[in-house]
Amino acid sequence: MTRVLIITGSSLGERLAGPAIRARAMARVLAADGHDVTLATTATLDDDASEGRFRSVALRPRDDAAFDALERVVDLIVFQGHAMEQFTRLASTDRVVVVDAYDPMHLEMLEQGREEPRATWDLMVRSRVSLLNHQLVRADMVLCASARQRSFYLGQLAALGRISPTTYENDPSLEHLIAIAPFGLEAEPPVVTRPALRGVVPGIDDETKILIWGGGVYSWFDPLLLIRAVHALAQRRPGTALVFLGTRHPGQRPMGVINDAIDLAEELGALGNSVIFNEDWVPYDERGSFLSEANAGVSTHHAHVETEFSFRTRILDYLWAGLPMVVTEGDTFADLVREERLGIAVPAGDFDALADALETVLYDDAFAAAARERVEVVRQRYLWETTLEPLRRIARQPRRAPDVEAAGGRDALAASARDLLDPADRPGFVRDLRVAWHHLRHAGAREVVRRARVRRSKE
């Protein structure tokens, strides 16, 4: 049994955002494996948030005494977000540390900060880069969400000096340093707890074709093109409705794109008719009622670097509910939708392609049925017990990264990374002497002579 501490910066309660959903799934899976698990949130904790197999606690940011009390009695610490800057001990702990970097926050901030003054935007992005570097240079293992993200983070780890003979020698695939652990879904299908849309929302009945937008509305998405496409489709197919499931993300202020979307729907005369905004955030345990009443899921976004490395967790809800889907090309899930025939992937910004795709998934019964069959097959790959296997593996046998061990600790390893910011010695006699001394110590005089001859032959 391993004693595990999991830290999330997201609230734990009735209304859960993605980071909390993931952290809670980690706690549940590891507890089911027989480990002693504590799930801590640096945000808010509802009284009924705890589950039987693991303990949930509130941990106030910068409360070092409370963190130290937890850290002393665990073997493994898994965290998301800002925990390493909130608790000073975490950066130098001798416990095994797993950084959950499934959300590339520095890329996300390129879009999330766009509405801020330029100086503030620059500061927000730089702070996230610094935050991630602070974590990645100290982690025993990094978790990411996709093969694309892994390639991206490998570059960042290489720049920090983490890809070295020490980490490579006994792990040439570097699977122990950085592993893919996608966001997952529950094994049990959605449970309908109450009527959610049909017969509840005016104008939506049993005959309505419902297109659902799961999750929040953020600036990197493209809800405006979608609203225009749905409005156009509803002119031909009056029984069409687009439902935005949530517009108030727990713990975040709404972005301007939400107001733009509502204004556009009102301008088109679609607001409350073919376009419905749920003004709250659906409780986590109730989302199955909404998804079960939908005919298809949708996610549209702009084309930029955030898209390339994103992992749209709402797509997993569509898989969970067995929904065919329409998505924008450019991210990991668009590739999956296209390759596995789960729906239709359309080019970013292509109004006609989007409108045609929506009509197909909603009104072509044969196409929708075939897509649902494929969804049922693919969803088995994304069960939490499967996606979290790298975390389960390190929990079974916690071990520090070899370069952390070799450096003598996390702070020492981080200090060595600072040398990578400057080039090596300038060419010249002093550097030649230093190189010769290095080879004399490690390979002997014969090697020094051999290298000198090789060098002269090239001059």
Beta strands, then each sheet from edge to edge (+ up, - down):
strand 1: 3-8
strand 2: 36-41
strand 3: 55-58
strand 4: 76-79
strand 5: 96-100
strand 6: 141-144
strand 7: 178-180
strand 8: 209-213
strand 9: 240-244
strand 10: 275-277
strand 11: 296-299
strand 12: 325-328
strand 13: 343-346
sheet 1: 3+ 2+ 1+ 4+ 5+ 6+ 7+
sheet 2: 10+ 9+ 8+ 11+ 12+ 13+
end
